[in-house]
Structures are given as structure tokens and as C-alpha cells.
């Protein structure tokens, strides 16, 4: 009818308000996590592309090349680093993950604890965890390793949710390239939201 007022049923209005509130809540939530985006400029470090443009830092020292990329999670404040190692020397190289460190700058920063190291077997096989947190890469050989780091809260609890978007992190790893000769590999990253994949 012309001139009749538009009537909205009370149930319909409540559903619209509920939908609007849910949308606002979803957009206000922090990200679930994201990627470690390389910070170029480290000594001898170059940037390469893997899953997304410029996601990998590459450092070569004494015939050993390490390629590092990573991701992080808000849910348990965990950081994962995927490390591809190749050794062009005739002698084996030893990566001492236990003596390495991952340090975060900014609010709540500090050193992250290494929770586990696994060596990927390739071709979809199961990864093998390295109890001693050391790995040998034979002469002319290569390997892929996954490093899992965690952040404990001030009261010592693990798995506490934390959004670290925008903070930076530095990974340092010592590698014994020859008997008695150790090279230090340094990688810098920034915690950012998940990037689109190629």
C-alpha cells in the first residue's frame, strides 16, 4: 500500500544485528599467524623465491650454503624455520642447532627456546627428529631441516597466544665446515601476515 510504513519484524532485526556484530568481531581479531619475511642486508645474504616472492634468505660461507624461510603462529607463539643446507666441500659439515639461537626484538622479545629439530626425508617420507640437535651434511650432499621454536610467558607457561606482527627476529647458526673451522650464519626476518602463494 502506498504511504504504508516499512515494518521490520523484531526477529529479523535481531538477526541482522547479530550478523553485523559477528562481522565486526572477525575483522577485529588478530591474524592466526603468518610468514617470516626476509630482511636483506645481512653480510653475504641474498634473497630468493620459494613459495612467495622473496621468501628465502640465502647465505654461503666456506662452501656451505644455507637457505632459510619460515612461518609463525599466534596460537602458541611458535616460530618455524625451514632450512635447506648444501655442502660443496669434500668434507662433511656439521650444523649445531643446539648452539644456535633465535632472538626476537621488540616488546616481549628475547631468545626463543628450540623445541625440536627434524630432518626431512623427502618424497613424502616421515621426518626424523634429531635428539642431539646436531646434523651432518656430507661432502657434496644436501638436506632439509625444520626447526621449531617456542616462546614461554613470563610465568614460565608454554603455548601462550601472542601476536608478534611487525617484530623482527634473528637466527644465528654455527656450522663446522672443516675440522676446527666454524662459520657463523646469520639470518634476519620480520613477522608479517601470511603472504599469497605463487
The 8 nearest C-alpha neighbors of each residue, nearest first, counted from 0:
[[1, 3, 2, 4, 5, 6, 7, 8],
 [0, 2, 3, 4, 5, 6, 7, 8],
 [1, 3, 0, 4, 5, 6, 7, 8],
 [2, 4, 1, 0, 5, 6, 7, 8],
 [3, 5, 6, 2, 1, 0, 7, 8],
 [6, 4, 3, 7, 2, 8, 0, 1],
 [5, 7, 4, 8, 3, 9, 12, 11],
 [8, 6, 9, 12, 5, 11, 10, 4],
 [7, 9, 11, 10, 12, 6, 13, 5],
 [8, 10, 12, 11, 13, 7, 14, 6],
 [11, 9, 13, 12, 8, 14, 7, 15],
 [12, 10, 14, 8, 13, 9, 15, 7],
 [11, 13, 15, 9, 14, 10, 16, 8],
 [12, 14, 16, 10, 11, 15, 17, 9],
 [15, 13, 17, 11, 16, 12, 18, 10],
 [14, 16, 18, 12, 17, 13, 19, 11],
 [17, 15, 19, 13, 14, 18, 20, 12],
 [16, 18, 14, 20, 19, 15, 13, 21],
 [17, 19, 15, 21, 16, 20, 14, 22],
 [18, 20, 16, 22, 17, 21, 15, 23],
 [19, 21, 17, 23, 18, 22, 16, 24],
 [22, 20, 24, 18, 23, 19, 25, 17],
 [23, 21, 19, 25, 24, 20, 18, 26],
 [22, 24, 20, 26, 21, 25, 27, 19],
 [25, 23, 21, 27, 22, 26, 20, 28],
 [26, 24, 22, 28, 27, 23, 21, 20],
 [25, 27, 23, 24, 28, 22, 29, 21],
 [26, 28, 24, 25, 23, 29, 22, 30],
 [29, 27, 25, 26, 24, 30, 31, 23],
 [28, 30, 31, 27, 162, 26, 73, 32],
 [31, 29, 32, 28, 192, 73, 33, 162],
 [32, 30, 73, 72, 29, 74, 33, 162],
 [33, 31, 72, 73, 30, 71, 192, 193],
 [32, 34, 193, 192, 71, 70, 191, 72],
 [33, 35, 70, 193, 191, 36, 69, 192],
 [34, 36, 190, 69, 70, 189, 188, 191],
 [35, 37, 189, 188, 54, 34, 190, 191],
 [38, 36, 188, 39, 56, 187, 54, 35],
 [37, 39, 188, 187, 40, 36, 189, 41],
 [40, 38, 41, 37, 44, 45, 46, 187],
 [39, 41, 42, 38, 44, 43, 45, 187],
 [40, 42, 44, 39, 43, 186, 185, 187],
 [43, 41, 44, 40, 185, 58, 45, 39],
 [42, 44, 58, 41, 45, 59, 40, 57],
 [45, 43, 58, 41, 57, 42, 56, 40],
 [46, 44, 57, 56, 43, 58, 47, 39],
 [45, 47, 56, 55, 53, 57, 39, 44],
 [48, 46, 55, 53, 56, 54, 45, 49],
 [47, 49, 53, 52, 54, 55, 51, 50],
 [48, 50, 51, 54, 55, 47, 52, 53],
 [49, 51, 196, 197, 48, 54, 52, 53],
 [52, 50, 196, 197, 49, 54, 48, 53],
 [51, 53, 48, 54, 49, 50, 47, 197],
 [52, 54, 48, 47, 46, 55, 51, 37],
 [55, 53, 48, 51, 52, 36, 68, 49],
 [56, 54, 68, 47, 67, 46, 53, 48],
 [55, 57, 46, 67, 66, 45, 37, 47],
 [56, 58, 66, 45, 44, 65, 46, 55],
 [57, 59, 44, 65, 64, 43, 66, 45],
 [60, 58, 64, 63, 65, 62, 57, 61],
 [59, 61, 63, 62, 64, 182, 58, 184],
 [60, 62, 63, 176, 59, 182, 88, 64],
 [61, 63, 87, 60, 88, 86, 59, 64],
 [64, 62, 86, 60, 59, 61, 85, 87],
 [65, 63, 59, 85, 58, 84, 60, 86],
 [64, 66, 84, 58, 83, 57, 67, 59],
 [65, 67, 57, 83, 82, 56, 55, 84],
 [68, 66, 82, 56, 55, 81, 65, 57],
 [69, 67, 55, 81, 80, 54, 56, 35],
 [70, 68, 80, 35, 79, 81, 34, 67],
 [69, 71, 34, 35, 79, 33, 78, 80],
 [72, 70, 78, 32, 33, 77, 34, 79],
 [71, 73, 32, 77, 74, 76, 31, 75],
 [72, 74, 32, 76, 161, 162, 160, 31],
 [73, 75, 160, 72, 76, 161, 31, 159],
 [74, 76, 158, 160, 159, 77, 73, 72],
 [77, 75, 73, 161, 160, 72, 150, 74],
 [78, 76, 149, 75, 72, 71, 148, 150],
 [77, 79, 71, 148, 70, 147, 149, 72],
 [80, 78, 147, 70, 69, 146, 71, 148],
 [79, 81, 69, 146, 68, 145, 82, 67],
 [82, 80, 145, 68, 69, 67, 144, 146],
 [81, 83, 67, 144, 66, 143, 80, 145],
 [84, 82, 143, 66, 65, 142, 144, 67],
 [85, 83, 65, 142, 141, 64, 143, 82],
 [84, 86, 141, 64, 63, 140, 87, 142],
 [85, 87, 63, 139, 88, 140, 138, 62],
 [86, 88, 139, 62, 63, 138, 85, 89],
 [89, 87, 138, 90, 86, 62, 139, 91],
 [88, 90, 138, 139, 91, 87, 137, 86],
 [91, 89, 138, 88, 92, 137, 177, 176],
 [92, 90, 137, 138, 136, 135, 89, 93],
 [91, 93, 176, 136, 175, 135, 137, 90],
 [92, 94, 135, 175, 134, 174, 136, 95],
 [95, 93, 174, 134, 133, 96, 173, 135],
 [94, 96, 133, 97, 98, 173, 174, 93],
 [95, 97, 99, 132, 98, 133, 94, 172],
 [96, 98, 132, 95, 99, 133, 113, 131],
 [99, 97, 96, 95, 100, 173, 172, 132],
 [98, 100, 172, 96, 171, 97, 173, 95],
 [99, 101, 171, 170, 102, 98, 172, 110],
 [100, 102, 170, 169, 111, 110, 171, 168],
 [103, 101, 110, 169, 109, 168, 111, 100],
 [102, 104, 168, 108, 109, 167, 110, 169],
 [103, 105, 108, 167, 168, 166, 109, 102],
 [104, 106, 108, 166, 107, 103, 167, 109],
 [107, 105, 108, 104, 166, 163, 103, 109],
 [106, 108, 105, 109, 104, 103, 152, 163],
 [109, 107, 103, 104, 105, 106, 110, 102],
 [110, 108, 103, 102, 111, 104, 107, 105],
 [109, 111, 102, 101, 103, 112, 100, 108],
 [110, 112, 150, 101, 149, 148, 102, 109],
 [111, 113, 149, 148, 114, 150, 110, 101],
 [114, 112, 148, 115, 147, 111, 149, 146],
 [113, 115, 148, 147, 112, 149, 116, 146],
 [116, 114, 147, 113, 146, 117, 128, 148],
 [117, 115, 146, 129, 145, 128, 132, 147],
 [118, 116, 128, 145, 127, 144, 129, 126],
 [117, 119, 144, 127, 126, 143, 128, 120],
 [120, 118, 126, 143, 121, 144, 117, 127],
 [119, 121, 124, 126, 125, 118, 122, 127],
 [120, 122, 123, 119, 124, 125, 126, 143],
 [123, 121, 124, 120, 125, 119, 126, 143],
 [124, 122, 121, 125, 120, 119, 126, 127],
 [125, 123, 120, 122, 121, 126, 119, 127],
 [124, 126, 120, 127, 123, 119, 121, 118],
 [125, 127, 119, 118, 120, 117, 124, 128],
 [126, 128, 118, 117, 129, 125, 119, 120],
 [129, 127, 117, 116, 130, 118, 126, 115],
 [130, 128, 132, 131, 116, 117, 127, 133],
 [129, 131, 132, 128, 116, 133, 115, 117],
 [130, 132, 133, 129, 97, 134, 96, 95],
 [133, 131, 129, 97, 96, 130, 116, 95],
 [134, 132, 95, 131, 96, 94, 129, 97],
 [135, 133, 94, 93, 136, 95, 132, 129],
 [134, 136, 93, 92, 137, 94, 91, 133],
 [137, 135, 92, 91, 140, 141, 93, 86],
 [136, 138, 91, 140, 135, 139, 92, 90],
 [139, 137, 89, 91, 90, 88, 140, 86],
 [138, 140, 87, 86, 88, 137, 89, 141],
 [141, 139, 137, 138, 86, 85, 136, 142],
 [142, 140, 85, 84, 136, 86, 139, 143],
 [141, 143, 84, 83, 85, 144, 136, 140],
 [142, 144, 83, 119, 82, 118, 84, 145],
 [143, 145, 118, 82, 117, 119, 81, 83],
 [144, 146, 81, 117, 116, 80, 82, 118],
 [145, 147, 116, 80, 79, 115, 81, 144],
 [146, 148, 79, 115, 114, 78, 113, 116],
 [149, 147, 113, 78, 114, 112, 77, 111],
 [150, 148, 77, 112, 111, 114, 76, 78],
 [151, 149, 111, 76, 77, 112, 152, 157],
 [150, 152, 157, 155, 156, 149, 153, 158],
 [151, 153, 155, 156, 154, 157, 159, 150],
 [152, 154, 155, 151, 156, 107, 150, 157],
 [153, 155, 152, 156, 151, 157, 159, 150],
 [156, 154, 152, 151, 153, 157, 150, 159],
 [155, 157, 152, 151, 154, 158, 159, 153],
 [158, 156, 151, 159, 152, 155, 150, 75],
 [157, 159, 75, 160, 76, 156, 151, 74],
 [158, 160, 75, 157, 76, 161, 152, 156],
 [161, 159, 74, 75, 73, 76, 158, 162],
 [160, 162, 73, 76, 163, 159, 74, 75],
 [161, 163, 73, 164, 29, 160, 76, 32],
 [162, 164, 166, 161, 165, 190, 73, 76],
 [165, 163, 190, 191, 166, 162, 192, 189],
 [166, 164, 190, 191, 189, 163, 167, 192],
 [167, 165, 190, 164, 163, 189, 105, 104],
 [168, 166, 189, 104, 188, 103, 190, 165],
 [167, 169, 103, 188, 102, 187, 104, 189],
 [170, 168, 187, 102, 101, 186, 188, 103],
 [171, 169, 101, 186, 185, 100, 187, 172],
 [170, 172, 185, 100, 99, 184, 101, 169],
 [173, 171, 99, 184, 183, 174, 96, 185],
 [172, 174, 183, 182, 95, 99, 184, 94],
 [175, 173, 94, 182, 181, 93, 176, 95],
 [174, 176, 181, 93, 92, 177, 180, 182],
 [177, 175, 92, 181, 174, 180, 61, 93],
 [178, 176, 180, 175, 179, 92, 90, 181],
 [177, 179, 180, 176, 175, 181, 90, 92],
 [178, 180, 177, 181, 175, 176, 182, 174],
 [181, 179, 177, 178, 175, 176, 182, 174],
 [180, 182, 175, 174, 176, 173, 179, 183],
 [181, 183, 174, 173, 175, 184, 60, 176],
 [184, 182, 173, 172, 174, 185, 181, 171],
 [183, 185, 172, 171, 173, 182, 58, 186],
 [184, 186, 171, 170, 183, 172, 187, 169],
 [187, 185, 170, 169, 171, 188, 56, 184],
 [186, 188, 169, 38, 168, 37, 170, 185],
 [189, 187, 37, 38, 36, 168, 35, 167],
 [188, 190, 167, 36, 35, 166, 191, 168],
 [191, 189, 35, 164, 165, 166, 167, 34],
 [192, 190, 164, 34, 33, 165, 189, 35],
 [191, 193, 33, 34, 32, 194, 30, 164],
 [192, 194, 33, 34, 191, 195, 32, 70],
 [193, 195, 192, 196, 34, 51, 33, 191],
 [196, 194, 51, 193, 197, 50, 52, 192],
 [197, 195, 51, 50, 194, 52, 193, 49],
 [196, 51, 50, 195, 52, 49, 194, 48]]
